[in-house]
């Protein structure tokens, strides 16, 4: 037998390690969504449902998104200053501890405070993961890498229903929050000892940090933020309300929800990978990167919008409802796989996390507003018209909201090309 003793080159090691690193971001995103959504399912029925009515649930969701909005205003800048390893670790430690404290809450107000703290910590996951992919991946691979780590959001949403149903029924809701927190602390320990910045990135010339006010004055950042105010709440309608929808309209129990609610998120998980690979494929076919991104988000946006608008007319069974939720989720995740790369396409590397965080202020604002509106709509219209009609209003409303977001992105955001003024500032520190 002839043994191959050819040494592995540094480039080969780097090539392999970049997949390990994006794998850690993927696992962090899974945990992010497990912590985020566990409360929604645990409060869909049983003890917590009796404690938290529809309007209170909507306001508690608003508390999360107000915090998410506040945190996004600064989390990207903090991560850009602290670096990926320390910044990502602090985010995980904060939101995991906030998730743990849920186990000791007893009133809607206390749960609202816990959700607020969770939102403060969780917002940092995406700026940190974007910085990680920017450090480890070249531009033509970033949509694929972003799709991989962001698929953790859909996989987390897949895992939550059966996991929470099993843990909640077997051990109770308090123990469920404690067990989930332990998983977050285990990730934190592994990441802290594993992560490092590639030498190639460290060797690049140091650049000047771009002030927030200068970023905010750019058309790209403003319109990207506005578009996310309308696009992202669709995903939170799917993830936050599906459990209650299945209970209210189709009268399912937590055990049934645990398995059926996986279906939309399995469909959505495919969107993360399909959205990234589709863009990479048409780039290889010769489509310029900026145009390829716009083509991909247009197709993804339509896949998200059309099922929501058609939902009230086609839903007749729990399965058709799950398919509508799934298609909307597929469109959203395919869109996000590309949108995650927008900052790195336009601004210098040292500001990519900052810009994503600033844009996600729109996510928090839209989430806060539309979560409250959803709770109010359900409370008021379910009494006079029934839950079926009340949720139909929400399906069509979120379809229109997503259409507005897509139009803002396509018509007002501008081309996805490097902003020369910002790149010059990063190089020289002057206008």
Secondary structure by P-SEA (a helix, b strand, c coil): cccccccccaaaaaaaaaaaaaaaaaaaaaaaaaaacaaaaaacccaaaaaccaaaaaaaaaaaaaaaaaaaacaaaaaaaacaaaaaaaaaaaaaaaaaaccccccaaaaaaaaaaaaacccaaaaaaaaaaaacccccaaaaaaaaaaaaaaaaaaacaaaaaaaaacccaaaaaaaaaaaaaaaaaaaaaccccccccccccbbbbbcaaaaaacaaaaaaaaaaaccaaaaaaacccaaaaaaacccccccccccccaaaaaaaaaaaaaaaaaaaaaaaacccaaaaaaaaaaaaaaaacccccccccccccaaaaaaaaaaaaaaaaaaaaaaaaccccccccccaaaaaaaaaaaaaaaaaaaaaaaaaaaaaaaacccaaaaaaaaaaaaaaaaaaaaaaaacccccccccaaaaaaaacccc
